[in-house]
Structures are given as C-alpha cells and as structure tokens.
Amino acid sequence: MRILGIDPGIARCGWAVVEMVNSKSSMVNCGCIETESKNSQEKRLLKISTELTKIIKKHKPDSLAIEELFFGNNSKTAFVVGEARGIALLTAAENSLEVSVYSPLEVKLALTGFGRAEKGQVGQMVKTILKLEKLPKLDDTTDALAIALTHAFSAKFKKLNL
C-alpha cells in the first residue's frame, strides 16, 4: 500500500509518500510545496494543486491521508489553511484517491501511544519507524510523514478487524 500524507498549509504544504509492505514502512519521497505570499491566493492554491497532481502522477499512491484542521482563535489562518486543505481534497478526488482524515491527537496516539506527545517525540518516532538518518528540514514534511504512517497503521488495523 502506498500512501500520500499531507500536512496542509498555504505557505508550506508538507507531503510524503510512504509505502507499507508486509508490515514494514518505508519512505518513498517527501517534500514541501512552498508558495510566495506576494502571489495572489488563487495562484498559490493553483500551485498546490499543480504540484500535488505531479506528485500523484509520479508516485501513484493508493490513498491520501490528511490532517484535520485544528485552530484556536485565529480564524483568518483557519480559513486560508482550510482552502489549501480543500485543494488537496479536490486533487485527491480528481485522481480517484481514497481519502482518510486524522486529527493531531490520532497521529500522536498512533505514533507514540500518547495523545499529548510533543512534536519532537512524534518526529523521533517517524525517524525510528522509517529508519531515517535524520528528519526532513521542515516540520511540515515530518508531519506529512507522520500522517502517512498513521494511515498505514490504521489501515492495517482495519484489515485485521474485518
């Protein structure tokens, strides 16, 4: 099973392709789609869509896992990130990908067994599980890896419980 994990954002949209074969996870590729704030909102969203389409065509994932939005008081940021998230969901639908959504709590639980784990703990588990020498430079990319791994573990669990 090949999973495209997405950590949605307008300035930086983290992505990661993880493959799960016989209960072993490996990173296929990962990165971050970055847009410039000087560009219009619609051009930034178009760039995210275009780049995600290229990633999907190149890596041929079976499904897309994306983080659920959680924002406290900053509704302006929530709306903008929500638009980027919507673009990712639309791009998944255009490419016939099954979509699964995970909350930050679910990601932390899946990777560390503790829903209030710190970001660093999640990162260390990503590094350990995928046998990486070092974590990606950007947290957005590490978060996308964590989301993809969460789906890999959840999909395996769902198969066992059928």
GIFENNOR-V85156 format. One record per backbone hydrogen bond with DSSP energy under -1.0 kcal/mol. CO is the residue of the C=O (numbers start at 1). NH is the residue of the N-H. If there is no record, write none. Layout:
co-><CO | CO>
nh-><NH | NH>
//
This chain:
co-><1 | 2 | 2 | 3 | 4 | 5 | 6 | 7 | 11 | 13 | 14 | 15 | 16 | 17 | 17 | 18 | 19 | 21 | 24 | 26 | 29 | 31 | 33 | 36 | 40 | 41 | 42 | 43 | 44 | 45 | 46 | 47 | 48 | 49 | 50 | 51 | 52 | 53 | 54 | 55 | 56 | 63 | 64 | 65 | 66 | 73 | 74 | 75 | 76 | 77 | 78 | 79 | 80 | 81 | 82 | 83 | 84 | 85 | 86 | 87 | 88 | 89 | 90 | 91 | 92 | 93 | 98 | 100 | 102 | 103 | 104 | 105 | 106 | 107 | 108 | 109 | 114 | 118 | 119 | 120 | 121 | 122 | 123 | 124 | 125 | 126 | 127 | 138 | 139 | 140 | 141 | 142 | 143 | 144 | 145 | 146 | 147 | 148 | 149 | 150 | 151 | 152 | 153 | 154 | 155 | 156 | 157 | 159>
nh-><20 | 62 | 63 | 18 | 65 | 16 | 67 | 14 | 35 | 33 | 7 | 31 | 5 | 28 | 29 | 3 | 26 | 24 | 21 | 19 | 17 | 15 | 13 | 39 | 44 | 45 | 46 | 47 | 48 | 49 | 50 | 51 | 52 | 53 | 54 | 55 | 56 | 57 | 58 | 59 | 60 | 4 | 100 | 6 | 102 | 75 | 78 | 79 | 80 | 81 | 82 | 83 | 84 | 85 | 86 | 87 | 88 | 89 | 90 | 91 | 92 | 93 | 94 | 95 | 97 | 96 | 64 | 66 | 68 | 107 | 108 | 109 | 110 | 111 | 112 | 113 | 117 | 122 | 123 | 124 | 125 | 126 | 127 | 128 | 129 | 130 | 132 | 142 | 143 | 144 | 145 | 146 | 147 | 148 | 149 | 150 | 151 | 152 | 153 | 154 | 155 | 156 | 157 | 158 | 159 | 160 | 161 | 162>
//
